[in-house]
Each structure stands twice: as structure tokens, then as C-alpha cells.
Amino acid sequence: MSEDQAATAPARAAARRPELDAIRTLVVVGLIFFHSSLVFDERDDYYIKNADTTEVTTVLSGLAVVWAMPILFLIAGFGASHSLRRRGPGGFAAERLLRLGVPLLFALVVLLPVPPWLRLKAADPGYHESYWRFLPRFFEVRFEPGEFPFVVQGEHFETGHLWFVVLLLTWALLLAGAARTLPRAAVRRLRDRLAAASGRPALVVLLPALPLALITALDGMEESHAGWSRWAYLLFFLYGCLLAGDDRFRDAMRRAAVLAAVAGAVLLAAGMPLFFVVAEGGGDPFTDLTGTAVLMRALYGMTGWCFVVAILGLLDRRTHRAPSPTPGLGRRVYLYLALGALPIYVLHQPIVVAVAYHVVSWQASIVVKYLALVAVALALTIAAYELLVRRTHLTRFLFGVREPVADRPITTTSSGE
């Protein structure tokens, strides 16, 4: 089929992607391990810091952040596209406001003031202000439109780890508005032309990476947002929407997976040393506009896309077996965590910070403290989800958990709706 014929061929609707649910669950649970490591990281300014720190966590976390949050935004875009087609722009916007906006507002009031308060207590042994006296100061805010979408700012106020939810909700509402205003025929023509061009693996790896490299190099990397610009996350979200629109993109990523993995490894090997070169020279790798810093960030942006393509393409090459009608223990644990991914995400960081506040005072090695922190924080997070969220309709609503539908098989939803 010629490129012109392919451009006019009807799009093949993207099928359900069970591996996307697995990746999402892995990343969300992995954040407990990641945020626990920041307590011991030499460079990161986390809420609670251990007296002894190490650069090992900087390297290991760098291997994760380059792909983990980008792939979450891409998966979210995939699911948003399916939901938008099923519900329409208005229904999609309303559903996202309930599933993301309600947990965000609830957490802002109940959970997010805890880490900043513990930061003050840990930094100053003479600080004895009670939580209830601190709480009004947390909500002393000002309006900063230049920080869109984080337009509410304050000395102590923050959205914390829920910056992800803020961005995801914002991008979803913008998508709903675009779907209502943009001409559908033009969007379809653009998608079909891109799908026709995706037959070449090198283009799949290179072309989407270039806008990411440009944004990351010039706009900088936001350390508080897992090392990526918020606008780079918007691109990953839109790439996910595009991927969901036509299975030809899926085929292209499968074909390009090995090339992308090799390219990502080469780019990472070239870019990571530059990060330390800039940092050791007294510069800021995240924002400096020196040639070395800009080059490092451009390589970082390209690396992230390559790893996302490699992970999705290689996993998609596997044969997905139909789930057993009587799932084993491993499958039941996976479904339990997958269905609770959003509340687990919302709950985990305040718990990690609270546990770390006590663990750092121990007379023990970094390894012992880290393992204890992870074990206790993971157990408390799952316990909080089970006992405080999962058991009532009200708490499920407050944490954005979908209500079970009668006679529907247990499944996860991020890759579909």
C-alpha cells in the first residue's frame, strides 16, 4: 500500500492493552520505593533527610524518572482518548472532574499539609508549632497565573506529589475543549497521515523525540515534577491519545522497540555523565542555559521517548493469555493493587514522609533504614487503602475509585476508559 493509500485507509481502532494496566500499577507501587530513596539522596531536597546521604540513589532514581512518569502520562492519554469517544466531551470532562478533582481537593485539605509540617519539625528541633496551628498557614495562598496550571501558590501551600493529578486533570479538560472545537475531519486526516508515516521504525523513534528534546532543553527540567517539564508531560499525554486512535501506531512501536531500546541506552550513557559535569561545576543541570546543560537536557528528552517506545513495544510483543476464571494469588494481588492505583498514589507520600520522620533518627546504616522505611510505608499504605478507603462508598468516591458494576468481570481500566 502506498503512503497516499495508507493515508486514506480507514483507521483500525486500538484494542485493549492489558500491559498498560500492569505498567501503571508497577510505577505507582514503585513510587513508594522511589520516594523512600529520596530521604537518603545527596542532591534531592526531600521533606525528610537522613544525616548520611549517597549519590547512588541519584543514579538509580535517574534510571527510573527518565521513563516512569512519562509513561504514566502516555497511558493516561490512551485511556482518556477511549473515554472521550465513549462519553463525549461533556461527559468526559464531568467524569474526570469527579475521578481526579474530588480526590485532589480532599487530599489538599486532609493529607497534603502533613509533609510540609513534618519538614519544618525535622529541620528545626526548636520548632514546636502544633499541626492545627500550622494548618491555617498552609492555606495562606496567592494567585500566580504565570505558574499555570499551578496557579495557587503560597509559602507553605503545595500540591506535593499530586502535581501529577493537577496536570492530568488540566490536560484532560483541555482535551475535552479541543474535542468540542476542533474539526473532526481535520483531526482524522492528521492522524491518518501520521499513521501512514509510522511505517518506518527510525521515524517512530526520532520524530516524536525531537519536540520532547526541544522542550526539555529550552524550557528546562522541573525537579519537583520528577525531572520533566510540565509541557513535556503534555506531549506524552497527547502521544497517548494519538496511540489510542489507530492500531497502526501500535504496530509501529512493536517494530521500533529494539531500535528504541538501543538508542535509549546510548543516549542515556551519553547524557547522564553530563548531568554530573554540570552539577560538579556548580551549575544547575535542570535550568542552566550553558551548552553542556542544554545538550544534557536534549539528550534526556530523547532518552525518555526511546525508553517509552522500547518498553511498550517489547511488552506488546509478548503473547497475552486470557485471564483464568479462577485467578491465582499473584493475579489477585495484581488486580487488588491495579484497582487501587489512584488511592495508593494519593496516600503513599504522606505516609512515607511520616515514617521517614522517625526512621532517620535510628542508629543504623542507610541500607537498614531504607529497607525498614519501604517495608513499613508499603504496609501502612496498603492498610490505609484497605481500611480507610476501600470499604465504604463515600471513601471510594473521595479517592476516585470506580464503583464495581454488577455482572462485569474484574478488570482494570487505565488502558480502556
ABEGO torsion letter per residue (X at the ends): XBAAAAAABBBBBBBBBAAAAAAAAAAAAAAAAAAAAAAABAABBBABBBABBBAAAAAAAAAAAAAAAAAAAAAAAAAAAAAAAAAEAAAAAAAAAAAAAAAAAAAAAAAAAAAAAAAAAAABAABABBAAAAAAAAABBBBBAAAOABABBBAABBAEAAAAAAAAAAAAAAAAAAAAABBAAAAAAAAAAAAAAAABAAAAAAAAAAAAAAAAAAAEBBAAAGGBBAAAAAAAAAAAAAAAABAAAAAAAAAAAAAAAAAAAAAAAAAAAAAAAAAAAGBBAAABABAAAAAAAAAAAAAAAAAAAAAAAAAAABBBBBBBABBBAAAAAAAAAAAAAAAAAAAAAAAAAAAAAAAAABBBBAAAAAAAAAAAAAAAAAAAAAAAAAABAAAAAAAGBBBBBBGBBBBBAAAAX
